[in-house]
Amino acid sequence: MKLGINTYTYMWSIGFEGARPEKPMNALDILQKACDLGVKVLQLGPNLPLDHLEGGLERLRRAACAAGIELELGTRGLEPDHLRNQIARCEQLGANLLRTIPELNGQTPTLAEIRACLADVVPLLESRGIRLALENGKIPAQYLASVVEQVGSASVGVVLDTANSLAIHEGWKYVAEILAPHTMCLHLKEVVMKRVWHMMGFICEGRPTGQGQLDIPWLLKTCRQSRRDFNVILELWPPEQETLEETIRLEQSWAVESVAFMRQYISE
């Protein structure tokens, strides 16, 4: 188990539609952040396209190798042709884990569709030594665990995210207990749930790791039930501040705080 960051640790610093910083961080900038923080894993997600990276994927692979940082790749979608392209990209980067959001044409697929897509790519995954991890959040945890078990390949598992399943009204402990045995990657995302002032509804808001409502010792102990080796990737949901610059400063400081907090649990 190693500690890492990903491109969702720095969403505001990278930018997205409606929030574009003057100097958005690129993949090499994020890699430098990983070096500065002393973490050993960097997971690259679809919020930071790599197609126009100066020097290409080879430059990024060499830089990560020189820094002793393990790369993982993130995408979204289950279309077999798309997954085959992403597996090839993993090979270019030297990454052995591919994380994806289970979607087909932007929609949540049926379990039968998921099984069919996975059956198409499992032989390639197994022959290339690359693991495919499906992230929770759109599919109930019981269904996600069931489809992984039905596929029956050591090359297919899940990314356990501690906040995503709130969108389908499933709590993080319930999801962790079900998905822990299949976990190939843990997205540690700290949040608090609090009532609005009129008591009719809740707000879900991010916090630095260790300052929210997660029971991190319990979570790590539970995830150690996994039959797969997994890394812990810190993700952040900093609330928007008055200016984008202030929000980015908050995000940057939360990353430092969160890594420092997790060092009591993960030394690598």
C-alpha positions as CSV (number, residue, x, y, z in Angstrom):
1,M,0.0,0.0,0.0
2,K,1.4,3.4,-1.1
3,L,0.0,6.9,-0.7
4,G,-0.6,9.0,-3.8
5,I,-2.4,11.9,-5.3
6,N,-4.3,12.3,-8.6
7,T,-5.5,15.0,-10.9
8,Y,-8.7,15.3,-8.8
9,T,-6.5,16.4,-5.9
10,Y,-6.0,19.6,-7.9
11,M,-9.2,20.1,-9.8
12,W,-9.3,23.9,-9.3
13,S,-5.6,24.3,-10.1
14,I,-6.0,22.3,-13.4
15,G,-9.3,24.1,-14.2
16,F,-12.5,23.1,-15.9
17,E,-15.4,24.8,-17.7
18,G,-16.4,27.9,-15.7
19,A,-13.1,27.9,-13.7
20,R,-10.0,28.4,-15.8
21,P,-6.9,29.6,-14.0
22,E,-4.4,31.9,-15.9
23,K,-1.7,29.2,-15.6
24,P,-3.4,25.8,-15.3
25,M,-1.3,22.9,-14.0
26,N,-0.3,20.3,-16.5
27,A,0.7,16.7,-16.0
28,L,4.4,17.5,-15.4
29,D,3.3,20.1,-12.8
30,I,1.2,17.5,-11.0
31,L,4.1,15.1,-11.1
32,Q,6.3,17.8,-9.4
33,K,3.6,18.2,-6.8
34,A,3.8,14.5,-6.1
35,C,7.6,14.9,-5.7
36,D,7.2,17.8,-3.4
37,L,4.7,16.0,-1.2
38,G,6.9,12.9,-1.1
39,V,4.1,10.5,-2.3
40,K,4.9,7.5,-4.5
41,V,1.9,7.3,-6.8
42,L,0.3,9.7,-9.3
43,Q,-3.0,8.8,-10.8
44,L,-3.8,10.7,-14.0
45,G,-7.5,11.3,-14.7
46,P,-9.7,12.4,-17.6
47,N,-9.9,15.9,-16.2
48,L,-6.3,16.4,-17.5
49,P,-6.1,15.3,-21.1
50,L,-2.6,14.0,-22.1
51,D,-2.9,14.3,-25.8
52,H,-1.1,17.6,-26.1
53,L,1.5,17.1,-23.4
54,E,4.8,18.7,-24.4
55,G,7.2,15.9,-25.1
56,G,4.4,13.3,-25.0
57,L,3.8,10.4,-22.8
58,E,7.4,9.2,-23.0
59,R,8.6,12.3,-21.4
60,L,6.1,11.9,-18.5
61,R,7.0,8.2,-18.1
62,R,10.8,9.0,-17.9
63,A,10.2,11.9,-15.5
64,A,8.1,9.7,-13.2
65,C,10.6,6.8,-13.4
66,A,13.4,9.2,-12.5
67,A,11.5,10.4,-9.5
68,G,10.5,7.0,-8.3
69,I,6.8,7.7,-8.8
70,E,4.4,5.0,-9.9
71,L,1.9,6.1,-12.6
72,E,-1.8,5.0,-12.8
73,L,-4.2,6.0,-15.5
74,G,-7.8,7.1,-15.2
75,T,-10.5,7.3,-17.8
76,R,-14.3,7.1,-18.1
77,G,-16.3,4.7,-20.3
78,L,-16.5,0.9,-20.9
79,E,-16.5,0.9,-24.7
80,P,-14.1,-2.0,-25.7
81,D,-12.3,0.0,-28.4
82,H,-11.8,2.9,-25.9
83,L,-10.5,0.6,-23.2
84,R,-8.1,-1.0,-25.7
85,N,-6.8,2.4,-26.5
86,Q,-6.4,3.2,-22.8
87,I,-4.6,-0.1,-22.2
88,A,-2.1,0.9,-24.9
89,R,-1.7,4.2,-23.2
90,C,-1.0,2.4,-19.9
91,E,1.7,0.5,-21.6
92,Q,3.3,3.7,-22.9
93,L,3.2,5.2,-19.4
94,G,4.4,2.1,-17.6
95,A,1.1,2.1,-15.6
96,N,-0.4,-1.2,-14.4
97,L,-3.7,0.1,-13.2
98,L,-6.5,1.7,-15.4
99,R,-9.4,3.2,-13.5
100,T,-12.7,3.9,-15.3
101,I,-16.2,5.2,-14.6
102,P,-18.6,2.5,-15.8
103,E,-20.5,4.4,-18.6
104,L,-21.5,3.7,-22.1
105,N,-22.1,6.7,-24.3
106,G,-22.3,8.8,-21.2
107,Q,-25.1,6.7,-19.7
108,T,-25.1,4.2,-16.8
109,P,-25.0,0.7,-18.4
110,T,-26.9,-2.4,-17.4
111,L,-25.1,-5.2,-15.6
112,A,-25.3,-7.3,-18.8
113,E,-23.7,-4.5,-20.8
114,I,-20.9,-4.2,-18.2
115,R,-20.2,-7.9,-18.3
116,A,-20.1,-8.0,-22.1
117,C,-17.7,-5.0,-22.3
118,L,-15.4,-6.6,-19.7
119,A,-15.5,-10.0,-21.3
120,D,-14.2,-8.3,-24.5
121,V,-11.1,-6.8,-22.9
122,V,-10.2,-9.3,-20.1
123,P,-7.9,-11.4,-22.3
124,L,-6.0,-8.2,-23.3
125,L,-5.8,-7.1,-19.6
126,E,-4.5,-10.5,-18.5
127,S,-1.9,-10.8,-21.3
128,R,-0.6,-7.2,-20.7
129,G,-0.5,-7.4,-16.9
130,I,-2.8,-4.4,-16.5
131,R,-5.6,-4.2,-14.0
132,L,-9.0,-2.5,-14.7
133,A,-10.8,-0.9,-11.7
134,L,-14.4,0.2,-11.9
135,E,-15.2,3.2,-9.7
136,N,-18.3,3.3,-7.6
137,G,-20.8,6.1,-7.7
138,K,-23.3,5.4,-10.4
139,I,-24.0,1.7,-9.8
140,P,-25.2,0.3,-6.4
141,A,-22.3,-1.3,-4.5
142,Q,-24.0,-4.7,-4.4
143,Y,-24.4,-4.7,-8.2
144,L,-20.8,-3.6,-8.8
145,A,-19.4,-6.3,-6.5
146,S,-21.7,-8.9,-8.3
147,V,-20.5,-8.0,-11.8
148,V,-16.8,-8.2,-10.7
149,E,-17.4,-11.6,-9.1
150,Q,-19.2,-12.8,-12.3
151,V,-16.3,-11.7,-14.5
152,G,-14.0,-13.7,-12.3
153,S,-10.7,-12.2,-13.4
154,A,-7.9,-11.1,-11.1
155,S,-7.4,-8.3,-13.6
156,V,-10.8,-6.7,-12.8
157,G,-11.8,-5.0,-9.6
158,V,-13.0,-1.7,-8.2
159,V,-11.9,1.8,-7.2
160,L,-13.5,2.4,-3.8
161,D,-14.4,6.1,-3.5
162,T,-15.5,7.3,-0.1
163,A,-17.9,10.0,-1.3
164,N,-19.2,9.2,-4.8
165,S,-22.0,6.8,-3.8
166,L,-23.7,9.5,-1.8
167,A,-25.1,10.5,-5.2
168,I,-27.1,7.2,-5.2
169,H,-27.9,7.4,-1.5
170,E,-25.4,4.8,-0.3
171,G,-23.3,5.6,2.8
172,W,-19.5,5.2,2.7
173,K,-19.3,2.5,5.4
174,Y,-22.0,0.4,3.7
175,V,-20.2,0.7,0.3
176,A,-16.7,0.0,1.9
177,E,-17.9,-3.2,3.5
178,I,-19.3,-4.5,0.2
179,L,-16.5,-3.4,-2.1
180,A,-13.5,-3.9,0.1
181,P,-12.7,-7.4,-1.0
182,H,-12.5,-6.2,-4.7
183,T,-10.6,-3.0,-4.1
184,M,-7.7,-2.2,-6.4
185,C,-7.5,1.5,-5.4
186,L,-8.9,3.6,-2.6
187,H,-10.0,7.1,-3.4
188,L,-9.8,8.8,0.0
189,K,-12.1,11.8,-0.2
190,E,-13.0,13.5,3.1
191,V,-16.4,15.2,3.4
192,V,-18.9,16.4,6.0
193,M,-22.6,16.2,5.8
194,K,-24.5,19.0,7.5
195,R,-28.1,20.3,7.6
196,V,-29.0,23.6,6.0
197,W,-30.3,26.2,8.4
198,H,-34.0,25.4,7.8
199,M,-33.3,21.6,8.5
200,M,-34.9,20.5,5.2
201,G,-31.9,19.1,3.4
202,F,-28.2,18.6,3.7
203,I,-25.0,20.1,2.3
204,C,-22.1,17.8,1.4
205,E,-18.8,19.7,1.6
206,G,-15.1,18.7,1.3
207,R,-12.6,18.8,4.1
208,P,-8.8,18.1,4.4
209,T,-8.2,14.5,5.1
210,G,-8.7,13.7,8.8
211,Q,-11.0,16.7,9.4
212,G,-14.3,15.3,8.1
213,Q,-16.5,12.4,9.1
214,L,-14.5,9.4,7.8
215,D,-13.3,6.9,10.3
216,I,-10.0,6.4,8.6
217,P,-8.5,3.6,10.8
218,W,-11.7,1.6,10.3
219,L,-11.7,2.2,6.6
220,L,-8.1,1.1,6.1
221,K,-8.6,-2.0,8.3
222,T,-11.7,-2.9,6.2
223,C,-10.0,-2.4,2.9
224,R,-7.2,-4.7,3.9
225,Q,-9.7,-7.5,3.3
226,S,-9.0,-6.9,-0.4
227,R,-7.5,-9.8,-2.3
228,R,-5.6,-7.2,-4.4
229,D,-2.7,-4.9,-3.5
230,F,-4.1,-1.3,-3.6
231,N,-2.8,2.2,-3.3
232,V,-4.5,5.1,-1.4
233,I,-5.1,8.1,-3.5
234,L,-6.1,11.4,-1.8
235,E,-8.8,13.4,-3.6
236,L,-10.1,16.8,-2.5
237,W,-13.4,18.8,-2.7
238,P,-12.4,22.3,-1.6
239,P,-15.4,24.6,-1.5
240,E,-15.3,27.6,-3.9
241,Q,-14.0,30.8,-2.3
242,E,-14.6,34.4,-3.3
243,T,-12.0,34.2,-6.1
244,L,-10.5,31.4,-8.1
245,E,-7.1,32.3,-6.8
246,E,-8.2,31.9,-3.2
247,T,-9.8,28.6,-4.0
248,I,-6.6,27.3,-5.6
249,R,-4.6,28.4,-2.5
250,L,-7.0,26.5,-0.3
251,E,-6.7,23.4,-2.5
252,Q,-2.9,23.6,-2.4
253,S,-2.8,23.9,1.4
254,W,-5.3,21.1,1.8
255,A,-3.1,18.8,-0.2
256,V,-0.1,19.4,2.1
257,E,-2.3,19.0,5.2
258,S,-3.9,15.8,3.9
259,V,-0.6,14.1,3.0
260,A,0.9,15.0,6.4
261,F,-2.1,13.6,8.2
262,M,-2.0,10.3,6.3
263,R,1.6,9.7,7.1
264,Q,0.6,8.3,10.5
265,Y,-1.1,5.5,8.6
266,I,1.0,5.0,5.4
267,S,4.7,5.5,5.4
268,E,5.4,4.9,1.7
